[in-house]
Amino acid sequence: MSSSLLSVAQPSTITSDATDSPRAGNSLIDGDNELLIAIMGPTGSGKSSFINLVSGSDGAVGHTLKSCTREVEPTDVFELGGHRVRLIDTPGFDDSRVSDADILQKIADFMDVSYRSGRKLNGLLYFHRIIDNRVGGVSYMNMQMFQKLCGDGALKNVFLCTTMWDLVPPEVGEERERELKEDFWASMIEQGASVVRHDGSAGAARNVVSRMLHLNPVTLRIQEELVDEQKTLMETLAGARISEVLRNLESKYRELLKRASDDYQKAIEEKNRVMEALIEKQRKEYQAKLDKANKDNETLLRVRDTTITSLASRLESLETRGRAYWWLFFNSPRSPPSALAGQATASSSAAPSVSAPRGSTAQLSTASKPVEKRAARPDQWNCAIM
């Protein structure tokens, strides 16, 4: 390992000594003045608790293997270091109730729409538990998906954050961190990613985010692929990785089904009713898993024209009423523009022109139209795109 790599990769131990406590802001504040930071990583790595600490919110924090975050969820705006900040919580690619293909669809939809509306991320935080004694399975899959979503060009705005240092002896944690830097994270570090430690305190969480406040916005690879190159999810780097996993699963379950069919026929010949019932139950389980893998593949293959055209049309209606309506788009996905008219404080900022995909007639408005101010705000955010 070269000294230059070690100097880039040298982690910062974030302590609780610094920065101002966050001040909650209006959740409909002008989007042009907001800094957006995405929070990503496996389930149970401390994402939700970190967000609660740094933003001063009191959202649910998970303590089980089941994910609390099943949608892409922006926080309300809060102020930190003189900046207005919004964190974007995302589900991990190891959710116990949602498939990886569906998770990718949710993240892709959010990133697609935000890019079309002229909003880019200022930074990305990837969380990893230092208590994990090995990197494999779902942890490795999450790392791969994160890197493919970002692309090399965005890695200079990435902070790789290890958590739960209080649960391991220092020397054990340091050895695991060294392995991460020299092996699993080496390629990201070489492209400019930074490594930090989080000690679990509110001050430490604010310090981590404070280091990202002056970063310039970046375009993620998934945004370039979906919007600029007009690819399907299957054609993106992230989608191709999930597709590879699905193909392997399909092959596995087809083979298991063939074996179960042979065993079932043998049980019939031997008149073994107990074995027949057991094999039939097993066969149904294999078939259900095969059907799910096929369904996930369909999600990746789905042409996005109709979906994105609909999203772009709704965004056009909201953007003409002011920049602040951008977040309402996610809060009320089924509400027509007229129903949203009384829910936001309008902004006079204009959105950049972004064309809808593949010959669609929808296009985001570039006109700046003053709107009467109305005082209301949503009680909570829900980024599900229906």
Order of alpha helices (4+ residues) and beta strands (2+ residues): alpha-beta-beta-beta-alpha-beta-beta-beta-alpha-beta-alpha-beta-alpha-alpha-beta-alpha-alpha-alpha-alpha-alpha-alpha
